[in-house]
Amino acid sequence: MQNTEIKDRVLQLINREKLSSSKFAEIIGVQRSSISHIISGRNKPSLDFIEKVLDKFSSLNPNWLVTGNGGMYLEVSQNKIDFSNEITESDLIEQTENSKKNNLQNTTINSELNLQENTIQKKIEKIIVFYNDNTFETLNPEN
């Protein structure tokens, strides 16, 4: 465990996020006096307080907040930017290609269904049989 106390890490977080104590309290949903009491060392943060902080600051490293070990942030150590939800150009290209494939599959399925419909609707009207003596016969099946 590092020498800093949890109150110091809460203060570091507030400063790093460039927030006032009252704005921090508003964001996590606690009274301003709670923040003041924690930072002054009068009260230690409760489990409920820690859960609220971690809920609102999802990129924050819980291990750092509680013990002081590790970096402040999970995704990018010592950096509050979290790129995990951004869409990259390659993601867009992949989505476009998948969309094209799906459209092609749907078109193929629709074409096959139309072909099956046409085949089902077609009825044989006559059959012509050619013989090797150059004669032929026309057959009319029953409808």
C-alpha positions in Angstrom: 0.0 0.0 0.0 1.3 3.5 -0.8 1.7 6.2 1.7 -1.2 8.2 0.5 -4.6 7.9 2.1 -7.8 7.4 0.2 -8.8 11.0 1.0 -5.6 12.1 -0.9 -6.6 10.0 -3.8 -10.1 11.4 -3.9 -8.6 14.9 -3.9 -6.2 13.8 -6.7 -9.2 12.6 -8.7 -11.1 15.9 -8.2 -8.1 17.9 -9.3 -7.3 15.6 -12.2 -10.8 15.9 -13.5 -10.7 19.7 -12.9 -13.7 19.7 -10.7 -14.7 21.7 -7.7 -15.6 19.7 -4.6 -19.2 20.7 -4.9 -19.4 19.7 -8.6 -17.8 16.4 -7.7 -20.4 15.8 -5.0 -23.1 16.7 -7.5 -21.7 14.2 -10.1 -21.5 11.3 -7.7 -24.8 12.1 -5.9 -23.6 12.9 -2.4 -23.9 16.0 -0.2 -21.1 18.6 -0.5 -20.4 18.2 3.2 -19.6 14.5 2.6 -16.7 15.5 0.3 -15.5 18.1 2.7 -15.5 15.6 5.6 -13.6 13.0 3.6 -11.0 15.4 2.2 -10.4 16.9 5.7 -10.0 13.4 7.1 -12.9 13.8 9.5 -14.7 10.8 7.9 -13.4 7.9 5.9 -15.3 7.1 2.6 -17.9 4.4 2.9 -18.3 1.5 0.5 -21.4 3.3 -0.9 -19.3 6.4 -1.6 -16.6 4.4 -3.4 -19.2 2.6 -5.5 -20.7 5.9 -6.5 -17.3 7.3 -7.5 -16.5 4.2 -9.5 -20.0 4.2 -11.1 -19.6 7.8 -12.4 -15.9 7.5 -13.2 -15.9 4.2 -15.0 -12.3 4.5 -16.3 -11.0 5.0 -12.8 -8.9 2.1 -11.5 -10.8 0.7 -8.4 -7.5 -0.8 -7.0 -5.8 2.6 -7.2 -8.8 4.4 -5.5 -8.9 1.9 -2.6 -5.2 0.9 -2.1 -3.2 3.4 -4.1 -1.7 0.6 -6.2 -1.5 0.9 -10.0 -2.4 3.7 -12.2 -5.3 6.1 -11.6 -7.1 5.1 -14.8 -7.7 1.6 -16.3 -7.6 2.2 -20.0 -4.8 4.7 -20.3 -2.6 4.9 -17.3 -2.3 8.5 -16.0 -4.6 9.7 -18.7 -8.4 10.4 -18.3 -9.2 9.8 -22.0 -11.0 6.5 -22.7 -11.0 5.6 -26.4 -12.8 2.3 -25.8 -16.2 3.6 -27.1 -14.9 5.4 -30.2 -15.6 4.0 -33.6 -12.5 3.7 -35.8 -12.3 3.9 -39.6 -11.7 0.1 -39.8 -14.8 -0.5 -37.7 -16.9 1.6 -40.2 -15.3 -0.3 -43.1 -16.1 -3.6 -41.5 -19.7 -2.5 -40.8 -20.1 -1.3 -44.4 -18.8 -4.6 -45.7 -21.0 -6.6 -43.4 -24.0 -4.5 -44.5 -23.1 -5.2 -48.2 -22.8 -8.9 -47.5 -26.2 -8.9 -45.7 -27.8 -7.0 -48.6 -26.3 -9.4 -51.1 -27.5 -12.4 -49.1 -31.0 -10.9 -48.8 -31.0 -10.2 -52.6 -29.9 -13.8 -53.3 -32.5 -15.3 -50.9 -35.2 -13.1 -52.5 -34.1 -14.2 -56.0 -34.2 -17.8 -55.0 -37.7 -17.4 -53.5 -38.9 -15.7 -56.7 -37.4 -18.5 -58.8 -39.2 -21.1 -56.6 -42.4 -19.2 -56.9 -42.1 -19.0 -60.7 -41.2 -22.7 -60.8 -44.2 -23.6 -58.6 -46.6 -21.6 -60.8 -45.3 -23.1 -64.0 -47.2 -26.0 -65.5 -46.2 -28.3 -68.3 -48.4 -27.7 -71.3 -46.9 -30.2 -73.8 -43.9 -32.5 -74.2 -42.4 -33.2 -77.5 -40.5 -36.5 -77.9 -38.1 -36.9 -80.9 -37.3 -40.4 -82.2 -34.2 -41.5 -84.1 -36.3 -42.2 -87.3 -37.0 -38.4 -87.5 -40.5 -38.7 -86.2 -41.9 -37.0 -83.1 -44.8 -37.2 -80.8 -46.5 -34.4 -78.9 -47.8 -35.3 -75.5 -50.3 -33.1 -73.5 -50.3 -33.9 -69.8 -53.5 -33.8 -67.9 -54.1 -30.4 -66.1 
